[in-house]
């Protein structure tokens, strides 16, 4: 066994967060290559809309493509742009409702990492790397606090 194999305690995950879409990948121990996670829904897709929504009749939090579809049918309030300057402008207002951006980021990251459960049930996450279009030292510290 190598040192890397001795130290493995869980998944090594990468999340690429962009304004429109995000993607999540993990290191596949068998192939020794990264594998992207397909969003499970009406269509199989690696690009997951960077959206958080709240369903009107149930107050259920929804994410990604499901949020987009329910918003299109008028069944949910959808929030985007929530990871842009969450420390400088910590709140976002949509449809007369106030949302805390850090809370939305935490919920979205939970959704993204939850997609891994389909591929690796019960396996913990050892390391997460997050990429964004722009990043600051404060954002790095925020993500460290929020990491699953």
ABEGO torsion letter per residue (X at the ends): XBAAAAABAEBBBBBBBBAABBBBBBBBAAAGBBBBBBBBBABBBABBBBBBBBBAAAGBBBBEAAAAAAAAAGABBBBBGAABGAAABABBBBGGBBBBAAAAAAAAAAAAAAAAAAABBGBBBABBBBBBABBBAAAAAAAAAABX
